[in-house]
Amino acid sequence: MNYQELENILQSPISYSNTSDEELLDHFKQKFTVVPYQNDIMFIFHHEREFQNHNHIINLHQRKSGCVPMHIFHYIVMTYVYSGTLIMRVEDETITLHQGDIIILDKHVPHSVAATGENDLGINIILNDNYFAHRFINHLPHDQLITQFMIELMNHQNTHNHYLLFYTKQDQLIHNCIQNILCEHFDPMTSSDEIIDNYIMILITHLARKGQYNTNLSVSLFKNQKLMDDILEYIHHHYQDGNLKNMCMHFGYDPSYTSKLIKQFSGKTFKQLVNEERMKKAIILLQNKQLPIYEIASEVGIHNLTSFYKRFQEYTGYTPQDYRNQNE
């Protein structure tokens, strides 16, 4: 599908809702769970069935749609304004998004969307937790706020109520990325989930470079960002040793405070982060068919072969030998 064919689809009846506020409200009452919210109600949007083992859901926030009442997702939502304007209420804050803007909403953020007109079209990209667990987080620059935001998204223990709004009206790469995602999504003959996932990764990685954004994140949330950056960099280079005490001595950090910080920012312990780094290196080394597995275990800092097999299988679902065999 080319861009002109995509534009034809986005101008077709599929992009129009033609619903009133009342019709949309009645529809939601029949479909979703309702809970009290402030002096009104809020809907809980579920998408367990719709993911169908995929990492994303792509849908349109249609033209001429009634007001979408206050609701929350259990997943991360990215909304791109393809044309026109979208007016959102995020908790108690009203946000106006113009054509080309993109907002990333954390899990469980109460928000609503005002009624749309003839030219108002949004693209929603809803992301399963699996997308963040297995993809791009290690490729983002550690010194950017969006990286820490993504780490926060993956921390299941914290309350999530944040958003990032990017002003990307003049950014052609963002627009082309959205177009490519939609071309894949709407073309049943060539549609590829893997390609869409990779375009989403490019999209977010590019957003990480953007300096102009708005957010309700508290500055204090990332006051220890530099400290966490140091920790991640240290683990990357010293995973073989993987000793928390040695790392704290190197930087002059307090071990107890550092452990709590790591758990807060990553949702994982220091040992878990070290183990993940070891397994990533082991995966690379297993591609060398001449290197014995016991040497690989030792190379990544695990000197007990049984322990190495157990950890590798827990991380990948395969034994080291099975992984090597399937990649021959």
PERA-V654361 format. One record per residue. N is the residue number from 1. RES is the residue in one letter. PSI is psi as a letter, one per 40 degrees, with the letter a starting at -180 (NA if undefined). OMEGA is omega as a letter, one per 30 degrees, with the letter a starting at -180 (none if undefined). NEAR is the number of other ideal C-beta (glycine too) atoms within 8 Angstrom. Layout:
BEGIN
n = <N/N>
res = <RES/RES>
psi = <PSI/PSI>
omega = <OMEGA/OMEGA>
near = <NEAR/NEAR>
END
This chain:
BEGIN
n = <1/2/3/4/5/6/7/8/9/10/11/12/13/14/15/16/17/18/19/20/21/22/23/24/25/26/27/28/29/30/31/32/33/34/35/36/37/38/39/40/41/42/43/44/45/46/47/48/49/50/51/52/53/54/55/56/57/58/59/60/61/62/63/64/65/66/67/68/69/70/71/72/73/74/75/76/77/78/79/80/81/82/83/84/85/86/87/88/89/90/91/92/93/94/95/96/97/98/99/100/101/102/103/104/105/106/107/108/109/110/111/112/113/114/115/116/117/118/119/120/121/122/123/124/125/126/127/128/129/130/131/132/133/134/135/136/137/138/139/140/141/142/143/144/145/146/147/148/149/150/151/152/153/154/155/156/157/158/159/160/161/162/163/164/165/166/167/168/169/170/171/172/173/174/175/176/177/178/179/180/181/182/183/184/185/186/187/188/189/190/191/192/193/194/195/196/197/198/199/200/201/202/203/204/205/206/207/208/209/210/211/212/213/214/215/216/217/218/219/220/221/222/223/224/225/226/227/228/229/230/231/232/233/234/235/236/237/238/239/240/241/242/243/244/245/246/247/248/249/250/251/252/253/254/255/256/257/258/259/260/261/262/263/264/265/266/267/268/269/270/271/272/273/274/275/276/277/278/279/280/281/282/283/284/285/286/287/288/289/290/291/292/293/294/295/296/297/298/299/300/301/302/303/304/305/306/307/308/309/310/311/312/313/314/315/316/317/318/319/320/321/322/323/324/325/326/327/328>
res = <M/N/Y/Q/E/L/E/N/I/L/Q/S/P/I/S/Y/S/N/T/S/D/E/E/L/L/D/H/F/K/Q/K/F/T/V/V/P/Y/Q/N/D/I/M/F/I/F/H/H/E/R/E/F/Q/N/H/N/H/I/I/N/L/H/Q/R/K/S/G/C/V/P/M/H/I/F/H/Y/I/V/M/T/Y/V/Y/S/G/T/L/I/M/R/V/E/D/E/T/I/T/L/H/Q/G/D/I/I/I/L/D/K/H/V/P/H/S/V/A/A/T/G/E/N/D/L/G/I/N/I/I/L/N/D/N/Y/F/A/H/R/F/I/N/H/L/P/H/D/Q/L/I/T/Q/F/M/I/E/L/M/N/H/Q/N/T/H/N/H/Y/L/L/F/Y/T/K/Q/D/Q/L/I/H/N/C/I/Q/N/I/L/C/E/H/F/D/P/M/T/S/S/D/E/I/I/D/N/Y/I/M/I/L/I/T/H/L/A/R/K/G/Q/Y/N/T/N/L/S/V/S/L/F/K/N/Q/K/L/M/D/D/I/L/E/Y/I/H/H/H/Y/Q/D/G/N/L/K/N/M/C/M/H/F/G/Y/D/P/S/Y/T/S/K/L/I/K/Q/F/S/G/K/T/F/K/Q/L/V/N/E/E/R/M/K/K/A/I/I/L/L/Q/N/K/Q/L/P/I/Y/E/I/A/S/E/V/G/I/H/N/L/T/S/F/Y/K/R/F/Q/E/Y/T/G/Y/T/P/Q/D/Y/R/N/Q/N/E>
psi = <h/i/d/d/d/d/d/d/d/e/e/i/d/d/e/h/d/f/i/i/d/d/d/d/d/d/d/d/d/d/d/i/h/h/i/i/h/b/e/a/i/i/i/h/h/i/f/d/d/d/d/f/e/i/e/i/h/h/i/h/h/i/i/f/i/i/h/h/i/h/i/i/i/e/i/h/h/h/h/h/h/d/i/b/i/h/h/i/h/h/b/e/h/h/h/h/h/i/h/e/i/h/h/h/h/i/i/f/h/h/i/i/h/i/i/i/a/d/e/h/h/i/h/h/h/h/h/i/d/d/d/d/d/e/b/e/d/e/e/i/h/e/e/i/d/d/d/d/d/d/d/d/d/e/h/e/e/i/h/h/f/i/i/h/h/h/g/f/d/e/h/d/d/d/d/d/d/d/d/d/d/d/d/d/d/e/g/e/d/e/h/h/d/d/d/d/d/d/d/d/d/d/d/d/d/d/d/d/e/h/e/h/i/i/i/e/h/h/d/d/d/f/d/f/d/d/d/d/d/d/d/d/d/d/d/d/e/f/d/d/d/f/h/d/d/d/d/d/d/d/e/f/i/h/d/d/d/d/d/d/d/d/d/d/d/e/e/i/i/d/d/d/d/d/d/d/d/d/d/d/d/d/d/d/d/e/e/h/d/e/h/i/d/d/d/d/d/d/d/e/e/h/e/h/d/d/d/d/d/d/d/d/d/d/d/d/e/i/i/d/d/d/d/d/d/e/e/NA>
omega = <l/a/l/l/l/l/l/l/a/l/a/a/a/a/a/l/a/l/l/l/a/a/a/l/l/l/a/l/l/a/a/l/a/l/l/l/a/l/a/l/l/a/l/a/l/l/a/a/a/l/l/l/l/a/a/l/l/l/a/l/a/l/l/l/l/l/l/a/a/a/l/l/l/a/l/a/l/l/l/l/a/l/l/a/l/l/a/l/l/a/a/a/l/a/l/l/l/a/l/l/l/l/l/a/l/l/l/l/l/l/l/l/a/l/a/l/a/a/a/a/l/l/l/l/a/a/l/l/a/a/a/a/a/a/a/a/a/a/l/l/a/a/a/a/a/l/l/l/l/l/l/l/a/a/a/a/a/l/a/l/a/l/l/l/a/l/a/a/a/a/a/a/l/a/l/l/l/l/l/l/a/l/l/a/a/a/a/a/a/a/a/l/a/l/l/l/a/l/l/l/l/a/a/l/l/l/a/l/a/a/a/l/l/a/l/l/l/l/a/a/a/a/l/a/a/l/l/l/l/a/a/l/l/l/a/a/a/a/a/l/l/a/a/a/l/l/a/l/a/a/a/a/l/a/a/l/a/l/l/l/l/l/a/a/a/a/a/l/l/a/l/l/l/a/l/l/l/a/l/l/l/l/l/a/a/l/l/a/a/a/a/a/a/l/l/l/l/a/a/l/l/a/l/a/l/l/l/l/a/a/a/a/l/a/a/a/l/l/l/a/l/l/l/a/a/l/l/none>
near = <7/6/7/6/9/13/8/8/11/11/6/7/4/6/11/8/10/5/9/6/8/7/9/15/10/8/9/12/8/5/5/10/6/9/8/6/8/4/2/8/9/13/13/11/9/8/11/5/6/6/11/5/3/8/10/14/10/11/6/10/13/10/13/10/12/12/9/9/12/11/14/12/13/9/10/12/11/14/15/12/16/10/7/12/9/14/10/14/13/11/9/3/7/6/12/8/14/8/9/13/13/14/13/13/12/13/10/10/14/12/12/11/12/9/7/15/8/5/7/12/15/14/13/12/13/14/13/10/8/7/12/12/7/5/9/8/10/4/6/13/7/8/6/10/11/11/13/13/14/12/12/13/11/12/11/5/5/8/4/10/9/11/12/14/13/12/9/11/8/5/10/6/7/14/9/8/12/12/10/9/15/13/13/13/9/10/9/4/4/6/10/7/9/6/8/14/12/8/12/14/11/9/13/12/11/12/14/11/8/10/4/5/10/6/10/9/10/5/6/5/8/9/6/8/10/6/10/13/10/9/13/10/9/11/14/8/6/10/13/8/7/11/6/10/7/9/15/12/7/7/8/5/9/6/9/6/8/15/11/8/12/14/11/8/12/11/10/8/8/12/8/8/13/11/11/10/11/15/13/8/11/14/10/7/11/13/8/6/6/3/9/5/12/7/8/14/14/9/9/14/10/10/5/7/8/6/8/15/10/8/12/14/10/5/8/8/3/9/8/14/7/8/13/12/7/7/7/5>
END
